[in-house]
Amino acid sequence: MDGKKLEYKGEAALKEIERLTSEADIVQQNLLQEILGQNQRTEYLSRFSRGSAMDTCEFKNSVPVITYKAIQPYIRRIAHGEDSSLITGKPITEMLCSSGTSAGEPKMMPSIEEDIDRRTFLYNLIMPIMNRYLAGLDEGKAMYLCFVKAERSTPCGLPARTVLTSYYKSNHFKHRAADAYHDFTSPYAAILCDDGDQSMYCQLLSGLVHRCQVLRLGAVFASAFLRAVSFLERNWGRMCDHIAAGHLDPFITDPECRSSMSSMLPSPNPTLAAEIREICSCPTWKGILCRLWPRAKYIEAVVTGSMAQYIPALKYYSEGKLPLVCTMYASSECYFGVNLRPLCDPHDVVFTLLPNMGYFEFIPLGGNGTLVMDIDEDEEVSGRKLVDLVNVRVGCYYELVVTTFAGLYRYRIGDVLQVTGFHNRAPQFRFICRRNVVLSIDNDKTNEEDLHKSITAAKKLLEPHDALLVEYTSRVDPSSVPGHYVLYWEIKHHRRSPSSASSDDSAANKPSLDHRVLEECCIVVEEELDYVYRRCRSNDRSVGPLEIRVVSPGTFELLMDFFISQGGSINQYKTPRCIKSSAALELLDGKVEASFFSPRDPTWRP
């Protein structure tokens, strides 16, 4: 991708989207030929060629469909100093670390210098798309919370970092041209501070100082944004004190942060501090985001897949007045596409895959709206079964497979997508789930989407009791006979203590629900699970009654801290919907306050 592609902004960006999607088949064909031409002499591809330049036909007939397990030995060899030509024709400049919360352990993905151009190209499309729906976004600031993760190095000295840390530290982000659409409240030094608490404090304080100029709120994932709200609940009192006094909290020890923030607090501002204090001291925080940032037009965050769990909380804190905007679809391996209707209901988000980001193929998983998860992650998939980007069918489910310039060939991303339609010749997909997140004891196989749907139904029982399901995860407990599903729930009451949130108000948020409500939640979850699960429970007796374990307030923040300490990133963190880490399970079980079981079998008929 040449440098000119970075210039696409405004109407030029929208025209480029139309061109790419109208010529999706040609763009994909040319991209694959370019990847093969650039990487044909690599050790990996040479194994599958007949000695001459590999063409598209030979690629599809001979190169296998793989998971990380197949490419990991090559990545390890490069990380220990062998040449990049093992898998790619251009030098690998860094390894991008996945969060590890979806698949159980972080993966390292190879990246070459031109990859940052592709990611920047996609970022540059977001505001032109938003401008089609909302005017005046260049007349204020964005309180978009960005975080980096401390870097490490591979044995041979290659940087190993998250994809977002890579982007925020790049010249593309740091030295981007002045643009009114990208005027962030957060100083660059606060974004680059790898101490999560100091970075969070400074970025939220900056957002409060500029509260009347903020037009957009957000973070990469909804979970990170809600963590910021929780952080604000605990610390707004201190922040008001420092705004009133005109100086920074002593706990901010990062010198670059202190320097940049000191210029933001040049003098005492007791008036602003009093305004914020009055808003934050209300007994309920319903609609708090609209009161603190009265000009905000929307909240931007990923709210698809497992992040859909956070939609009710976001709507609560914004009183349903701020649209929840999910702009793009991306991963550590590759950036994929954009949402061309960003103001749609979050449950209706679809992404248009852009054919210049990577070469895309798809493993069929079902048709006519029926998802058949019959291909295990480790099961070999014939390359002949794969479907090209422009040949997918509306209503069908697929697992995404990608080939990149950086050395991933027919690599299974692990995401399950459903085709909802086309924009010109480019398909549009709804993200369904990660296919490797399942609960299973006997013949039952519960995927992430089914789990989310069942919990969505059950948590409605909490609403009449002024309570909110903050977060959840699950596990299979094989210690009982038969084994059973366990759900860990953190529940919060909407009513808050009117005292300053700088004190510990956890007691005010402890659930005090009647045990019958939680038992009914158990059975509603089971009733919403599929036919096979209900048969195993009610007829075969091979699965025991489902259990909900209610954990103390703040438990899932501790869980996030745990995974971040293991190499994850606030930006990329997604609460794992099925916990397998023994250390994480020990943490959760140590915070259980009450346990409830289904009082009866779910309904099942032969």
MARKERO-329205 format. One record per residue (C-alpha): residue number from 1; residue in one letter; chain; z, y, x. Coordinates in pm, whole numbers. Each point is the difference from the previous one (the first is absolute). Layout:
SITE  nr rest kette     up  north   east
SITE NUM    A     A      Z      Y      X
...
***
This chain:
SITE  nr rest kette     up  north   east
SITE   1    M     A      0      0      0
SITE   2    D     A   -111    321    166
SITE   3    G     A    203    320     13
SITE   4    K     A   -212    163   -267
SITE   5    K     A    152   -231   -261
SITE   6    L     A    330    180     48
SITE   7    E     A   -159    318   -132
SITE   8    Y     A    -39   -128   -355
SITE   9    K     A    214    223   -220
SITE  10    G     A    -31    163   -339
SITE  11    E     A   -327    -67   -181
SITE  12    A     A   -146   -161    312
SITE  13    A     A    272   -268    -18
SITE  14    L     A    -76    -73   -365
SITE  15    K     A   -373    -25     74
SITE  16    E     A     72   -241    284
SITE  17    I     A    201   -221   -237
SITE  18    E     A   -299     -7   -237
SITE  19    R     A   -238    -86    284
SITE  20    L     A    216   -278    138
SITE  21    T     A     67   -161   -335
SITE  22    S     A   -364     30   -113
SITE  23    E     A   -116   -178    317
SITE  24    A     A    297   -239     27
SITE  25    D     A   -213   -308     74
SITE  26    I     A   -203    176    271
SITE  27    V     A    308    161    155
SITE  28    Q     A    178   -338     12
SITE  29    Q     A   -300   -178    153
SITE  30    N     A    -42    267    268
SITE  31    L     A    372      2     73
SITE  32    L     A     14   -377     57
SITE  33    Q     A   -305     16    229
SITE  34    E     A    167    280    194
SITE  35    I     A    325   -198     36
SITE  36    L     A   -187   -311    118
SITE  37    G     A   -216    200    239
SITE  38    Q     A    304    168    153
SITE  39    N     A    212   -316     24
SITE  40    Q     A   -250   -286     41
SITE  41    R     A     99    -73    361
SITE  42    T     A    370    -40    -76
SITE  43    E     A    162   -332     76
SITE  44    Y     A     93    -45   -366
SITE  45    L     A   -347     52   -152
SITE  46    S     A   -175   -187    283
SITE  47    R     A    169   -319   -119
SITE  48    F     A   -206     12   -319
SITE  49    S     A   -338    125    122
SITE  50    R     A   -289   -203    139
SITE  51    G     A    -35    213    309
SITE  52    S     A   -215    273   -152
SITE  53    A     A    107    311   -187
SITE  54    M     A    185    -98   -315
SITE  55    D     A   -166    116   -320
SITE  56    T     A    147     38   -349
SITE  57    C     A   -111   -347   -110
SITE  58    E     A    156   -173    301
SITE  59    F     A    319    204    -45
SITE  60    K     A     40   -122   -357
SITE  61    N     A    -87   -359     83
SITE  62    S     A    205    -49    315
SITE  63    V     A    289    249     27
SITE  64    P     A    308   -144   -177
SITE  65    V     A    227    173   -247
SITE  66    I     A    338     46    173
SITE  67    T     A    359    114    -35
SITE  68    Y     A    214    169    263
SITE  69    K     A     94   -336    149
SITE  70    A     A   -356    -48    129
SITE  71    I     A    -40    340    164
SITE  72    Q     A    357     32    130
SITE  73    P     A    -61   -189    329
SITE  74    Y     A   -277    246     93
SITE  75    I     A    219    297    -89
SITE  76    R     A    283   -141    211
SITE  77    R     A   -231    -45    297
SITE  78    I     A   -120    361    -23
SITE  79    A     A    359    121    -44
SITE  80    H     A     81   -176    328
SITE  81    G     A   -282    166    190
SITE  82    E     A   -323   -194    -58
SITE  83    D     A   -314    197    -76
SITE  84    S     A    -81    133   -348
SITE  85    S     A   -334   -182     20
SITE  86    L     A    182   -307   -126
SITE  87    I     A    -58    135   -352
SITE  88    T     A   -169    344     12
SITE  89    G     A   -269    178    198
SITE  90    K     A    200    322     38
SITE  91    P     A    340     46    163
SITE  92    I     A    302    -62   -220
SITE  93    T     A    208    316     25
SITE  94    E     A    308   -107   -197
SITE  95    M     A    152   -273   -213
SITE  96    L     A     88     92   -356
SITE  97    C     A    314   -166   -132
SITE  98    S     A     18   -101   -364
SITE  99    S     A    326     52   -189
SITE 100    G     A     84   -370     -8
SITE 101    T     A    165     33   -342
SITE 102    S     A   -288   -164   -188
SITE 103    A     A    -69   -297    223
SITE 104    G     A    338    -54    162
SITE 105    E     A    -68    122    354
SITE 106    P     A   -189    296    148
SITE 107    K     A   -356    -62    117
SITE 108    M     A   -184    186    276
SITE 109    M     A   -350    115    -93
SITE 110    P     A   -248    112    269
SITE 111    S     A   -134    355    -25
SITE 112    I     A   -275    182    188
SITE 113    E     A    -42    374     47
SITE 114    E     A   -260     48   -273
SITE 115    D     A    230   -154   -263
SITE 116    I     A    189    328    -22
SITE 117    D     A   -329    167   -101
SITE 118    R     A    -36   -235   -294
SITE 119    R     A    356     57   -114
SITE 120    T     A    -40    376     29
SITE 121    F     A   -324    -19   -197
SITE 122    L     A    185   -161   -289
SITE 123    Y     A    288    250     14
SITE 124    N     A   -253    284    -16
SITE 125    L     A   -131   -127   -333
SITE 126    I     A    334     26   -183
SITE 127    M     A     24    372    -66
SITE 128    P     A   -366     42   -108
SITE 129    I     A     64   -275   -256
SITE 130    M     A    325    163   -116
SITE 131    N     A   -171    340    -32
SITE 132    R     A   -228   -143   -266
SITE 133    Y     A    305    -40   -224
SITE 134    L     A    251    268    104
SITE 135    A     A    -71    360     99
SITE 136    G     A    197    219    239
SITE 137    L     A    125   -269    236
SITE 138    D     A    -78    234    290
SITE 139    E     A    242    266   -128
SITE 140    G     A    322   -155    125
SITE 141    K     A    153   -275    211
SITE 142    A     A     37   -377    -13
SITE 143    M     A    341   -161     45
SITE 144    Y     A   -149   -325    124
SITE 145    L     A    258   -202    187
SITE 146    C     A   -143   -165    312
SITE 147    F     A    192   -222    240
SITE 148    V     A    -72   -162    334
SITE 149    K     A    150   -311    151
SITE 150    A     A    117    -21    360
SITE 151    E     A   -277   -155    210
SITE 152    R     A     14   -296    227
SITE 153    S     A   -256   -139    242
SITE 154    T     A   -168   -334     48
SITE 155    P     A     65   -177    333
SITE 156    C     A   -316    158    143
SITE 157    G     A     94    351   -117
SITE 158    L     A   -205     43   -316
SITE 159    P     A    181    211   -263
SITE 160    A     A    130   -213   -287
SITE 161    R     A     71    214   -306
SITE 162    T     A    -55     27   -372
SITE 163    V     A   -335    125   -129
SITE 164    L     A    161    315   -142
SITE 165    T     A    187     74    323
SITE 166    S     A   -335    -32    175
SITE 167    Y     A   -161    246   -239
SITE 168    Y     A    283    257      2
SITE 169    K     A      3      1    381
SITE 170    S     A   -379     27     29
SITE 171    N     A   -190    318     78
SITE 172    H     A   -175    -44   -335
SITE 173    F     A    331     77   -173
SITE 174    K     A    176    215    257
SITE 175    H     A   -294    230     75
SITE 176    R     A   -174     -8   -337
SITE 177    A     A   -172    325    -95
SITE 178    A     A    201    245   -210
SITE 179    D     A    -44   -100   -361
SITE 180    A     A    180    144   -301
SITE 181    Y     A    -15   -340   -167
SITE 182    H     A    205   -158    279
SITE 183    D     A    277    256     42
SITE 184    F     A    307   -222     23
SITE 185    T     A    358    122    -33
SITE 186    S     A    112   -243    272
SITE 187    P     A    -22    132    358
SITE 188    Y     A   -198   -228    228
SITE 189    A     A    310    -57    214
SITE 190    A     A    191   -135   -303
SITE 191    I     A   -282   -243    -79
SITE 192    L     A     -7   -123    361
SITE 193    C     A    377    -49     24
SITE 194    D     A     53   -377      9
SITE 195    D     A    363     30   -114
SITE 196    G     A    -44    -71   -372
SITE 197    D     A    306    192   -121
SITE 198    Q     A    -73    311    208
SITE 199    S     A   -365     -4   -107
SITE 200    M     A     93    -46   -368
SITE 201    Y     A    262    277     11
SITE 202    C     A   -235    250    163
SITE 203    Q     A   -295    -80   -226
SITE 204    L     A    208     28   -319
SITE 205    L     A    167    318    122
SITE 206    S     A   -346    145     72
SITE 207    G     A   -110    -95   -351
SITE 208    L     A    302    175   -150
SITE 209    V     A    -51    315    205
SITE 210    H     A   -361     19   -126
SITE 211    R     A     84   -128   -349
SITE 212    C     A   -189    273   -187
SITE 213    Q     A   -318    -57    201
SITE 214    V     A    -18   -379    -38
SITE 215    L     A   -294   -123   -210
SITE 216    R     A      2   -369     91
SITE 217    L     A    274   -252     66
SITE 218    G     A    -35   -340    156
SITE 219    A     A     23   -265    267
SITE 220    V     A   -218   -297     88
SITE 221    F     A    192   -251   -213
SITE 222    A     A    205     67   -313
SITE 223    S     A    292   -181    164
SITE 224    A     A      9    253    288
SITE 225    F     A    -10    293   -242
SITE 226    L     A    287   -140   -207
SITE 227    R     A    195    -63    317
SITE 228    A     A    -39    372     65
SITE 229    V     A    135     80   -348
SITE 230    S     A    299   -225     67
SITE 231    F     A     53    169    338
SITE 232    L     A     -9    339   -174
SITE 233    E     A    259   -117   -254
SITE 234    R     A    239    -72    286
SITE 235    N     A    -72    305    212
SITE 236    W     A   -100    296   -219
SITE 237    G     A    346    154     34
SITE 238    R     A    -30     17    380
SITE 239    M     A   -353    133    -26
SITE 240    C     A    110    281   -229
SITE 241    D     A    279     88    243
SITE 242    H     A   -250     28    287
SITE 243    I     A   -253    202   -200
SITE 244    A     A    278    238   -104
SITE 245    A     A    124     34    357
SITE 246    G     A   -347     12    159
SITE 247    H     A     61   -270    259
SITE 248    L     A    -83   -366     47
SITE 249    D     A    235   -297    -38
SITE 250    P     A    149   -101    340
SITE 251    F     A   -104   -360    -58
SITE 252    I     A   -362    106     63
SITE 253    T     A     -4    -63    375
SITE 254    D     A   -375    -48     55
SITE 255    P     A    -91    314    202
SITE 256    E     A   -351     37   -150
SITE 257    C     A    141    -29   -352
SITE 258    R     A    271    256     72
SITE 259    S     A   -254    243    141
SITE 260    S     A   -245    -26   -290
SITE 261    M     A    269      0   -268
SITE 262    S     A    187    295    148
SITE 263    S     A   -304    218    -56
SITE 264    M     A     -1   -116   -363
SITE 265    L     A    361    115    -44
SITE 266    P     A    -14    340    171
SITE 267    S     A    278    154   -209
SITE 268    P     A    256    -93   -268
SITE 269    N     A   -144    -46   -349
SITE 270    P     A    294    -41   -241
SITE 271    T     A   -221     78   -302
SITE 272    L     A   -231   -296     64
SITE 273    A     A    298   -223     77
SITE 274    A     A    165     97   -330
SITE 275    E     A   -319    -80   -194
SITE 276    I     A    -25   -346    154
SITE 277    R     A    372    -66    -43
SITE 278    E     A    -14     84   -370
SITE 279    I     A   -296   -236    -54
SITE 280    C     A    141   -291    200
SITE 281    S     A    350     18   -147
SITE 282    C     A   -123    -83   -352
SITE 283    P     A    159   -319   -140
SITE 284    T     A   -342   -164    -28
SITE 285    W     A   -294      8    238
SITE 286    K     A   -256    -64   -271
SITE 287    G     A   -288    237     76
SITE 288    I     A    160    115    327
SITE 289    L     A   -334     10    183
SITE 290    C     A   -148    248   -247
SITE 291    R     A    307    224     24
SITE 292    L     A     17     -1    378
SITE 293    W     A   -376     44     44
SITE 294    P     A   -113    184   -315
SITE 295    R     A   -365     47    107
SITE 296    A     A    -60   -365     89
SITE 297    K     A   -311   -145   -167
SITE 298    Y     A     35   -371     89
SITE 299    I     A    171   -267    208
SITE 300    E     A   -220   -188    245
SITE 301    A     A    107   -351    100
SITE 302    V     A   -117   -360    -17
SITE 303    V     A    115   -132   -339
SITE 304    T     A   -218   -312    -22
SITE 305    G     A     99   -362     60
SITE 306    S     A    368    -36     91
SITE 307    M     A     36    380     -6
SITE 308    A     A    -51      2   -378
SITE 309    Q     A    370    -86    -23
SITE 310    Y     A     78    364     88
SITE 311    I     A   -206    165   -273
SITE 312    P     A    294     31   -247
SITE 313    A     A    222    160    265
SITE 314    L     A   -270    248    101
SITE 315    K     A    -57     89   -365
SITE 316    Y     A    373     41    -50
SITE 317    Y     A     43    239    291
SITE 318    S     A   -307    200   -110
SITE 319    E     A     78    -33   -374
SITE 320    G     A   -351   -138    -40
SITE 321    K     A   -151    345     64
SITE 322    L     A   -162    -72    338
SITE 323    P     A   -297   -238     21
SITE 324    L     A     50   -288    242
SITE 325    V     A   -304      1    228
SITE 326    C     A   -110   -297    209
SITE 327    T     A   -289    119    216
SITE 328    M     A   -110   -276    236
SITE 329    Y     A     11   -368     93
SITE 330    A     A     61    -88    364
SITE 331    S     A    174   -241    237
SITE 332    S     A     69    -39    370
SITE 333    E     A   -313   -214     33
SITE 334    C     A   -242    240   -168
SITE 335    Y     A    -22    295   -237
SITE 336    F     A   -184   -106   -315
SITE 337    G     A    -61    261   -267
SITE 338    V     A    106    282   -230
SITE 339    N     A    105     61   -359
SITE 340    L     A   -270    212   -163
SITE 341    R     A    217     65   -309
SITE 342    P     A    330     99    161
SITE 343    L     A    161    137   -319
SITE 344    C     A    -36   -327   -190
SITE 345    D     A    307   -184   -122
SITE 346    P     A    158   -175    302
SITE 347    H     A    -42   -335   -172
SITE 348    D     A   -376     64    -21
SITE 349    V     A    -61     87    366
SITE 350    V     A   -321   -146    142
SITE 351    F     A   -147     51    346
SITE 352    T     A   -364     40     93
SITE 353    L     A    -65   -185    325
SITE 354    L     A   -203    212    241
SITE 355    P     A   -263   -213    175
SITE 356    N     A     17    185    334
SITE 357    M     A    366    -87     72
SITE 358    G     A    -48   -368     86
SITE 359    Y     A   -211   -299    -99
SITE 360    F     A    149   -140   -318
SITE 361    E     A    -25   -351   -145
SITE 362    F     A    198   -166   -276
SITE 363    I     A    146   -344    -72
SITE 364    P     A    -41    -74   -373
SITE 365    L     A    333    -76   -167
SITE 366    G     A    -94     -8   -365
SITE 367    G     A   -223    140   -270
SITE 368    N     A      2    137   -352
SITE 369    G     A    330    174     67
SITE 370    T     A    177   -321    105
SITE 371    L     A    174     -8    338
SITE 372    V     A     -3   -342    164
SITE 373    M     A    209      7    319
SITE 374    D     A   -122   -336    125
SITE 375    I     A    -67     86    364
SITE 376    D     A    303     -7    230
SITE 377    E     A     24    243    290
SITE 378    D     A    -41   -279    255
SITE 379    E     A   -272   -186   -189
SITE 380    E     A   -344     13    161
SITE 381    V     A   -250    203   -201
SITE 382    S     A   -373    -62     36
SITE 383    G     A   -187    314     99
SITE 384    R     A   -275   -104   -237
SITE 385    K     A    231     62   -295
SITE 386    L     A     44    367     84
SITE 387    V     A   -156    271   -216
SITE 388    D     A   -146    324    139
SITE 389    L     A    131    342   -104
SITE 390    V     A   -280     83   -244
SITE 391    N     A     -9   -349   -155
SITE 392    V     A    352    -22   -138
SITE 393    R     A     29    -33   -377
SITE 394    V     A    194    219   -243
SITE 395    G     A    319   -166   -126
SITE 396    C     A     18   -251    286
SITE 397    Y     A    278    -33    255
SITE 398    Y     A    -57    -16    375
SITE 399    E     A    185     -9    327
SITE 400    L     A   -122    269    240
SITE 401    V     A   -156   -104    334
SITE 402    V     A    -92    259    265
SITE 403    T     A   -202     20    322
SITE 404    T     A     67    300    228
SITE 405    F     A   -129    156    321
SITE 406    A     A    341    -62    160
SITE 407    G     A    -27   -380      7
SITE 408    L     A     96   -140   -340
SITE 409    Y     A   -272   -232   -134
SITE 410    R     A     13   -131   -356
SITE 411    Y     A    373     68      0
SITE 412    R     A    198    -69   -317
SITE 413    I     A    197    313    -85
SITE 414    G     A    212   -191   -254
SITE 415    D     A    -49    251   -284
SITE 416    V     A   -106   -122   -344
SITE 417    L     A   -230    244   -183
SITE 418    Q     A   -165      3   -339
SITE 419    V     A   -340    166    -53
SITE 420    T     A     17    258   -279
SITE 421    G     A   -346    153     32
SITE 422    F     A   -238    175    239
SITE 423    H     A    -56    353    124
SITE 424    N     A   -371      0     67
SITE 425    R     A    -41   -324    199
SITE 426    A     A    353    -11    143
SITE 427    P     A    257   -210   -188
SITE 428    Q     A    329    136   -125
SITE 429    F     A    310   -217     29
SITE 430    R     A    347    -17   -146
SITE 431    F     A    261   -114    251
SITE 432    I     A    181   -303   -141
SITE 433    C     A    238   -134    265
SITE 434    R     A     46   -148    343
SITE 435    R     A    -90   -365    -33
SITE 436    N     A    264   -123    245
SITE 437    V     A    292    129   -209
SITE 438    V     A    100   -286   -234
SITE 439    L     A    303   -182   -134
SITE 440    S     A    -37   -374    -35
SITE 441    I     A    242   -290    -45
SITE 442    D     A   -201   -278   -162
SITE 443    N     A   -342     42   -160
SITE 444    D     A     79    360    -88
SITE 445    K     A   -175    272    200
SITE 446    T     A    105    355    -83
SITE 447    N     A   -206    272    163
SITE 448    E     A     98    361     53
SITE 449    E     A   -183    128   -307
SITE 450    D     A    167   -251   -233
SITE 451    L     A    341     78    147
SITE 452    H     A    -54    373    -45
SITE 453    K     A   -119    -41   -361
SITE 454    S     A    301   -210    -92
SITE 455    I     A    249    241    156
SITE 456    T     A   -176    297   -164
SITE 457    A     A     63   -162   -337
SITE 458    A     A    363    -83     78
SITE 459    K     A    104    336    142
SITE 460    K     A    -78    169   -333
SITE 461    L     A    326   -152   -124
SITE 462    L     A    186    231    239
SITE 463    E     A   -141    323   -145
SITE 464    P     A    224     19   -311
SITE 465    H     A    296    -17    238
SITE 466    D     A   -118    304    199
SITE 467    A     A    -69   -222    299
SITE 468    L     A   -296    -39    236
SITE 469    L     A   -112   -294    212
SITE 470    V     A    -30    173    338
SITE 471    E     A   -139   -290    200
SITE 472    Y     A    -30   -376      9
SITE 473    T     A    -95   -294    213
SITE 474    S     A     17   -376    -40
SITE 475    R     A     48   -333    170
SITE 476    V     A      5   -370    -77
SITE 477    D     A    347   -152     26
SITE 478    P     A    -40   -369     92
SITE 479    S     A    375    -56     39
SITE 480    S     A     42    -63   -373
SITE 481    V     A   -135   -318   -161
SITE 482    P     A   -257     65   -123
SITE 483    G     A    -94    313    196
SITE 484    H     A    -33    329   -186
SITE 485    Y     A   -142    352     26
SITE 486    V     A    240    275    107
SITE 487    L     A    -69    369    -71
SITE 488    Y     A    191    271    184
SITE 489    W     A     27    313   -216
SITE 490    E     A    135    342     88
SITE 491    I     A     86    188   -319
SITE 492    K     A     78    369    -29
SITE 493    H     A    136    204   -288
SITE 494    H     A   -178    328    -73
SITE 495    R     A    316    202    -50
SITE 496    R     A    137    138    324
SITE 497    S     A    325    155    108
SITE 498    P     A    -32    381     -9
SITE 499    S     A    170     22    336
SITE 500    S     A   -199     73    313
SITE 501    A     A   -219   -294    100
SITE 502    S     A    109     47    357
SITE 503    S     A    297   -216    -98
SITE 504    D     A    -25   -369    -74
SITE 505    D     A    -98    -37   -364
SITE 506    S     A    -77   -369     14
SITE 507    A     A    285    -83   -236
SITE 508    A     A   -165    209   -271
SITE 509    N     A   -313   -210     32
SITE 510    K     A    152   -348    -14
SITE 511    P     A   -134   -200   -292
SITE 512    S     A    243    -47   -288
SITE 513    L     A   -231   -193   -229
SITE 514    D     A    125   -269   -234
SITE 515    H     A    -68   -343    150
SITE 516    R     A   -202    -91   -307
SITE 517    V     A   -257    269     87
SITE 518    L     A    -60   -148    345
SITE 519    E     A    -11   -354   -136
SITE 520    E     A   -261    113   -251
SITE 521    C     A   -195    157    290
SITE 522    C     A     -1   -344    165
SITE 523    I     A   -150   -170   -300
SITE 524    V     A   -257    275    -58
SITE 525    V     A   -121    -43    360
SITE 526    E     A    -35   -375    -58
SITE 527    E     A   -178     44   -333
SITE 528    E     A   -258    223    171
SITE 529    L     A    -71   -244    283
SITE 530    D     A   -292   -239    -35
SITE 531    Y     A    -43   -325   -188
SITE 532    V     A     63   -223    304
SITE 533    Y     A    329    170     90
SITE 534    R     A    125    -26   -358
SITE 535    R     A   -101   -367    -13
SITE 536    C     A    186    -70    326
SITE 537    R     A    309    173   -141
SITE 538    S     A      0   -132   -356
SITE 539    N     A   -169   -339     14
SITE 540    D     A    -12   -135    356
SITE 541    R     A    342    140     95
SITE 542    S     A   -131     43    354
SITE 543    V     A     97    370     15
SITE 544    G     A    348    134    -75
SITE 545    P     A     96    308   -205
SITE 546    L     A   -109    331    148
SITE 547    E     A    275    211    157
SITE 548    I     A     33    379     32
SITE 549    R     A    234    120    274
SITE 550    V     A     95    366    -41
SITE 551    V     A     52    169    336
SITE 552    S     A    194    315     81
SITE 553    P     A   -168    344      9
SITE 554    G     A   -184     69    324
SITE 555    T     A    -61   -367     82
SITE 556    F     A   -378     32      3
SITE 557    E     A     19    299    232
SITE 558    L     A    196   -222    236
SITE 559    L     A   -269   -265    -43
SITE 560    M     A   -265    259     92
SITE 561    D     A    206    102    303
SITE 562    F     A     19   -365    104
SITE 563    F     A   -377    -51    -12
SITE 564    I     A    -61    332    177
SITE 565    S     A    238   -112    274
SITE 566    Q     A   -217   -312     33
SITE 567    G     A   -310    209     72
SITE 568    G     A   -102    129   -344
SITE 569    S     A    -73    361    -91
SITE 570    I     A    123    223   -284
SITE 571    N     A   -362     93    -67
SITE 572    Q     A   -120   -358    -33
SITE 573    Y     A    312   -164   -140
SITE 574    K     A    -39   -200   -320
SITE 575    T     A    299   -185   -139
SITE 576    P     A    -87   -368     37
SITE 577    R     A    -11   -154   -345
SITE 578    C     A     99   -337    142
SITE 579    I     A    260     -3    278
SITE 580    K     A    -24   -271    265
SITE 581    S     A    191    159    288
SITE 582    S     A    341   -164     31
SITE 583    A     A    149    323    140
SITE 584    A     A   -137    203   -292
SITE 585    L     A    136   -256   -249
SITE 586    E     A    339     17    167
SITE 587    L     A     -6    378    -41
SITE 588    L     A    -89    -27   -370
SITE 589    D     A    252   -271    -79
SITE 590    G     A    270    203    169
SITE 591    K     A    -58    281   -251
SITE 592    V     A      0   -204   -323
SITE 593    E     A    242    141   -259
SITE 594    A     A    -78   -230   -292
SITE 595    S     A   -218   -299    -83
SITE 596    F     A   -163   -100   -330
SITE 597    F     A   -198   -307   -111
SITE 598    S     A   -243    -65   -283
SITE 599    P     A    210   -119   -296
SITE 600    R     A   -271   -229   -138
SITE 601    D     A   -335   -158     79
SITE 602    P     A   -315    211    -41
SITE 603    T     A   -239    -84   -281
SITE 604    W     A   -253   -272     82
SITE 605    R     A   -231   -203   -219
SITE 606    P     A   -230   -283    120
***
